[in-house]
């Protein structure tokens, strides 16, 4: 992790945290950040090799994370995974709905089958994960659900309509769940990342021209890093964000549409 002066949140110590898509990229930074707070972290991913490497990397910490290999597009498997976490670590007090895939695709190439696949990968599991953790989270006294949106649809990017539609819908889902779950002392918020330079983004999409384009869009120059997103999630999951709900929180360096 880059050597920034990030805060500690003592209330996150020993809290059970579940992160979807935690094996790489932003998700791996989320896992590492919550482990560094002393949280009991579980994460779900289908990338077995990368996920096991992450667990191995963090085993020297006092709270090594729990990895569950699960295809989140299969709702029954997702619900089973949540039950595994609850049985081993107790009620989930912070859920971070991070899993997504921003595979590029042109509107004219989209079939009905591909459209449904994009929604399953990027939208559906966020609702069903929240639904699954809510009962035990409520019994435990409440908690935080953090959904992951994207600046992409607000920028009207044209080359991945299945992804941008899903990310727009997540903001609506956040509004509804915040109202529905607020009475249970469950806060529901949405993080809106800008262009985050994960290893995969650097490998697949970084060109000098694209980086220049993003820097011109941003108010702040430089790269948004995965750990920047993780720090915002820590705040929203902790008592410091205890009265924050039903809101979008941007970590985008001030991108203009």
GUTITI-208746 format. One record per residue (C-alpha): y, z, x; residue number from 1. Coordinates in steps of 0.5 Angstrom, whole numbers, plus 500, padded with zeros to 3 digits. Layout:
# GUTITI-208746
<node py="Y" pz="Z" px="X" k="NUM"/>
...
# end
This chain:
# GUTITI-208746
<node py="500" pz="500" px="500" k="1"/>
<node py="507" pz="499" px="502" k="2"/>
<node py="510" pz="505" px="505" k="3"/>
<node py="515" pz="506" px="500" k="4"/>
<node py="518" pz="513" px="498" k="5"/>
<node py="514" pz="514" px="491" k="6"/>
<node py="514" pz="520" px="487" k="7"/>
<node py="508" pz="525" px="485" k="8"/>
<node py="507" pz="527" px="478" k="9"/>
<node py="503" pz="533" px="478" k="10"/>
<node py="501" pz="533" px="470" k="11"/>
<node py="497" pz="527" px="472" k="12"/>
<node py="492" pz="531" px="476" k="13"/>
<node py="485" pz="531" px="473" k="14"/>
<node py="487" pz="527" px="467" k="15"/>
<node py="482" pz="522" px="465" k="16"/>
<node py="485" pz="515" px="466" k="17"/>
<node py="482" pz="508" px="464" k="18"/>
<node py="484" pz="501" px="467" k="19"/>
<node py="482" pz="495" px="464" k="20"/>
<node py="481" pz="489" px="470" k="21"/>
<node py="482" pz="494" px="475" k="22"/>
<node py="478" pz="491" px="481" k="23"/>
<node py="483" pz="486" px="484" k="24"/>
<node py="491" pz="485" px="484" k="25"/>
<node py="495" pz="489" px="479" k="26"/>
<node py="489" pz="493" px="477" k="27"/>
<node py="487" pz="495" px="483" k="28"/>
<node py="494" pz="497" px="485" k="29"/>
<node py="494" pz="501" px="478" k="30"/>
<node py="487" pz="504" px="480" k="31"/>
<node py="490" pz="506" px="487" k="32"/>
<node py="496" pz="509" px="484" k="33"/>
<node py="493" pz="514" px="479" k="34"/>
<node py="487" pz="516" px="484" k="35"/>
<node py="493" pz="518" px="489" k="36"/>
<node py="496" pz="522" px="483" k="37"/>
<node py="489" pz="526" px="483" k="38"/>
<node py="487" pz="523" px="476" k="39"/>
<node py="480" pz="522" px="474" k="40"/>
<node py="480" pz="514" px="474" k="41"/>
<node py="475" pz="509" px="471" k="42"/>
<node py="476" pz="502" px="471" k="43"/>
<node py="473" pz="496" px="468" k="44"/>
<node py="472" pz="489" px="471" k="45"/>
<node py="467" pz="483" px="472" k="46"/>
<node py="468" pz="482" px="479" k="47"/>
<node py="463" pz="487" px="482" k="48"/>
<node py="464" pz="485" px="489" k="49"/>
<node py="471" pz="487" px="489" k="50"/>
<node py="471" pz="493" px="485" k="51"/>
<node py="465" pz="496" px="489" k="52"/>
<node py="470" pz="495" px="495" k="53"/>
<node py="475" pz="498" px="492" k="54"/>
<node py="471" pz="504" px="490" k="55"/>
<node py="469" pz="504" px="497" k="56"/>
<node py="476" pz="504" px="500" k="57"/>
<node py="478" pz="510" px="495" k="58"/>
<node py="472" pz="514" px="496" k="59"/>
<node py="475" pz="518" px="502" k="60"/>
<node py="480" pz="521" px="496" k="61"/>
<node py="479" pz="527" px="492" k="62"/>
<node py="478" pz="523" px="486" k="63"/>
<node py="474" pz="516" px="487" k="64"/>
<node py="474" pz="512" px="481" k="65"/>
<node py="469" pz="510" px="476" k="66"/>
<node py="467" pz="503" px="476" k="67"/>
<node py="464" pz="500" px="470" k="68"/>
<node py="462" pz="492" px="470" k="69"/>
<node py="463" pz="490" px="463" k="70"/>
<node py="465" pz="483" px="460" k="71"/>
<node py="471" pz="485" px="456" k="72"/>
<node py="471" pz="479" px="451" k="73"/>
<node py="465" pz="482" px="448" k="74"/>
<node py="467" pz="488" px="444" k="75"/>
<node py="461" pz="492" px="443" k="76"/>
<node py="460" pz="492" px="451" k="77"/>
<node py="468" pz="494" px="451" k="78"/>
<node py="466" pz="500" px="446" k="79"/>
<node py="460" pz="502" px="450" k="80"/>
<node py="464" pz="502" px="456" k="81"/>
<node py="469" pz="507" px="453" k="82"/>
<node py="464" pz="512" px="451" k="83"/>
<node py="461" pz="512" px="458" k="84"/>
<node py="468" pz="514" px="461" k="85"/>
<node py="469" pz="519" px="455" k="86"/>
<node py="462" pz="522" px="456" k="87"/>
<node py="463" pz="523" px="464" k="88"/>
<node py="470" pz="524" px="465" k="89"/>
<node py="472" pz="527" px="458" k="90"/>
<node py="477" pz="524" px="453" k="91"/>
<node py="482" pz="518" px="456" k="92"/>
<node py="489" pz="521" px="456" k="93"/>
<node py="492" pz="514" px="459" k="94"/>
<node py="489" pz="507" px="458" k="95"/>
<node py="492" pz="501" px="461" k="96"/>
<node py="491" pz="495" px="458" k="97"/>
<node py="491" pz="491" px="464" k="98"/>
<node py="486" pz="485" px="464" k="99"/>
<node py="488" pz="478" px="463" k="100"/>
<node py="487" pz="471" px="466" k="101"/>
<node py="493" pz="466" px="467" k="102"/>
<node py="489" pz="460" px="468" k="103"/>
<node py="494" pz="454" px="467" k="104"/>
<node py="492" pz="449" px="462" k="105"/>
<node py="496" pz="444" px="458" k="106"/>
<node py="497" pz="444" px="451" k="107"/>
<node py="494" pz="437" px="450" k="108"/>
<node py="488" pz="439" px="453" k="109"/>
<node py="486" pz="445" px="449" k="110"/>
<node py="480" pz="445" px="445" k="111"/>
<node py="479" pz="450" px="439" k="112"/>
<node py="474" pz="454" px="443" k="113"/>
<node py="478" pz="454" px="449" k="114"/>
<node py="484" pz="457" px="445" k="115"/>
<node py="479" pz="463" px="442" k="116"/>
<node py="477" pz="464" px="449" k="117"/>
<node py="484" pz="465" px="452" k="118"/>
<node py="485" pz="470" px="446" k="119"/>
<node py="479" pz="474" px="448" k="120"/>
<node py="481" pz="474" px="455" k="121"/>
<node py="488" pz="476" px="454" k="122"/>
<node py="489" pz="479" px="447" k="123"/>
<node py="483" pz="482" px="443" k="124"/>
<node py="481" pz="487" px="448" k="125"/>
<node py="488" pz="490" px="448" k="126"/>
<node py="487" pz="492" px="441" k="127"/>
<node py="480" pz="494" px="441" k="128"/>
<node py="480" pz="498" px="447" k="129"/>
<node py="486" pz="502" px="444" k="130"/>
<node py="482" pz="503" px="438" k="131"/>
<node py="476" pz="506" px="442" k="132"/>
<node py="480" pz="511" px="446" k="133"/>
<node py="484" pz="513" px="440" k="134"/>
<node py="480" pz="518" px="436" k="135"/>
<node py="478" pz="523" px="443" k="136"/>
<node py="485" pz="522" px="445" k="137"/>
<node py="488" pz="525" px="439" k="138"/>
<node py="483" pz="531" px="439" k="139"/>
<node py="485" pz="532" px="446" k="140"/>
<node py="492" pz="533" px="444" k="141"/>
<node py="495" pz="526" px="445" k="142"/>
<node py="496" pz="521" px="451" k="143"/>
<node py="499" pz="514" px="453" k="144"/>
<node py="497" pz="507" px="452" k="145"/>
<node py="500" pz="502" px="456" k="146"/>
<node py="499" pz="495" px="455" k="147"/>
<node py="501" pz="489" px="460" k="148"/>
<node py="505" pz="483" px="457" k="149"/>
<node py="509" pz="478" px="461" k="150"/>
<node py="515" pz="475" px="462" k="151"/>
<node py="512" pz="468" px="462" k="152"/>
<node py="513" pz="467" px="454" k="153"/>
<node py="520" pz="469" px="455" k="154"/>
<node py="521" pz="464" px="460" k="155"/>
<node py="518" pz="458" px="455" k="156"/>
<node py="513" pz="456" px="461" k="157"/>
<node py="510" pz="450" px="458" k="158"/>
<node py="503" pz="450" px="462" k="159"/>
<node py="499" pz="456" px="459" k="160"/>
<node py="500" pz="456" px="451" k="161"/>
<node py="494" pz="460" px="450" k="162"/>
<node py="496" pz="466" px="455" k="163"/>
<node py="503" pz="466" px="453" k="164"/>
<node py="502" pz="466" px="446" k="165"/>
<node py="497" pz="472" px="447" k="166"/>
<node py="502" pz="476" px="451" k="167"/>
<node py="508" pz="475" px="446" k="168"/>
<node py="503" pz="478" px="441" k="169"/>
<node py="502" pz="484" px="445" k="170"/>
<node py="509" pz="486" px="444" k="171"/>
<node py="508" pz="486" px="437" k="172"/>
<node py="501" pz="490" px="437" k="173"/>
<node py="505" pz="495" px="442" k="174"/>
<node py="510" pz="496" px="436" k="175"/>
<node py="505" pz="497" px="431" k="176"/>
<node py="500" pz="502" px="435" k="177"/>
<node py="506" pz="506" px="437" k="178"/>
<node py="508" pz="507" px="429" k="179"/>
<node py="501" pz="508" px="427" k="180"/>
<node py="499" pz="513" px="433" k="181"/>
<node py="505" pz="516" px="434" k="182"/>
<node py="503" pz="522" px="429" k="183"/>
<node py="498" pz="523" px="434" k="184"/>
<node py="502" pz="524" px="440" k="185"/>
<node py="500" pz="518" px="443" k="186"/>
<node py="505" pz="514" px="446" k="187"/>
<node py="504" pz="506" px="446" k="188"/>
<node py="509" pz="502" px="451" k="189"/>
<node py="509" pz="495" px="454" k="190"/>
<node py="510" pz="493" px="461" k="191"/>
<node py="513" pz="486" px="462" k="192"/>
<node py="512" pz="484" px="469" k="193"/>
<node py="516" pz="478" px="472" k="194"/>
<node py="512" pz="474" px="478" k="195"/>
<node py="508" pz="479" px="481" k="196"/>
<node py="505" pz="477" px="488" k="197"/>
<node py="498" pz="479" px="488" k="198"/>
<node py="493" pz="476" px="493" k="199"/>
<node py="491" pz="471" px="488" k="200"/>
<node py="498" pz="469" px="486" k="201"/>
<node py="499" pz="468" px="493" k="202"/>
<node py="493" pz="464" px="494" k="203"/>
<node py="493" pz="459" px="488" k="204"/>
<node py="501" pz="458" px="486" k="205"/>
<node py="505" pz="460" px="492" k="206"/>
<node py="509" pz="454" px="495" k="207"/>
<node py="516" pz="455" px="498" k="208"/>
<node py="519" pz="451" px="492" k="209"/>
<node py="516" pz="456" px="487" k="210"/>
<node py="518" pz="462" px="491" k="211"/>
<node py="525" pz="459" px="491" k="212"/>
<node py="525" pz="457" px="484" k="213"/>
<node py="523" pz="465" px="482" k="214"/>
<node py="528" pz="468" px="487" k="215"/>
<node py="534" pz="463" px="484" k="216"/>
<node py="531" pz="466" px="477" k="217"/>
<node py="531" pz="473" px="479" k="218"/>
<node py="538" pz="478" px="480" k="219"/>
<node py="534" pz="482" px="486" k="220"/>
<node py="531" pz="477" px="491" k="221"/>
<node py="525" pz="478" px="494" k="222"/>
<node py="518" pz="479" px="492" k="223"/>
<node py="515" pz="484" px="486" k="224"/>
<node py="509" pz="487" px="489" k="225"/>
<node py="503" pz="490" px="485" k="226"/>
<node py="505" pz="497" px="487" k="227"/>
<node py="512" pz="496" px="483" k="228"/>
<node py="508" pz="495" px="477" k="229"/>
<node py="503" pz="501" px="478" k="230"/>
<node py="509" pz="506" px="479" k="231"/>
<node py="512" pz="504" px="472" k="232"/>
<node py="505" pz="505" px="469" k="233"/>
<node py="505" pz="512" px="473" k="234"/>
<node py="512" pz="514" px="469" k="235"/>
<node py="510" pz="512" px="463" k="236"/>
<node py="503" pz="515" px="463" k="237"/>
<node py="506" pz="522" px="465" k="238"/>
<node py="510" pz="527" px="462" k="239"/>
<node py="516" pz="524" px="465" k="240"/>
<node py="515" pz="519" px="459" k="241"/>
<node py="514" pz="524" px="454" k="242"/>
<node py="519" pz="521" px="449" k="243"/>
<node py="518" pz="514" px="451" k="244"/>
<node py="514" pz="509" px="446" k="245"/>
<node py="515" pz="503" px="442" k="246"/>
<node py="519" pz="499" px="448" k="247"/>
<node py="518" pz="494" px="453" k="248"/>
<node py="519" pz="496" px="460" k="249"/>
<node py="521" pz="490" px="465" k="250"/>
<node py="519" pz="490" px="472" k="251"/>
<node py="522" pz="483" px="473" k="252"/>
<node py="527" pz="483" px="478" k="253"/>
<node py="532" pz="481" px="473" k="254"/>
<node py="529" pz="474" px="471" k="255"/>
<node py="534" pz="470" px="467" k="256"/>
<node py="530" pz="466" px="462" k="257"/>
# end
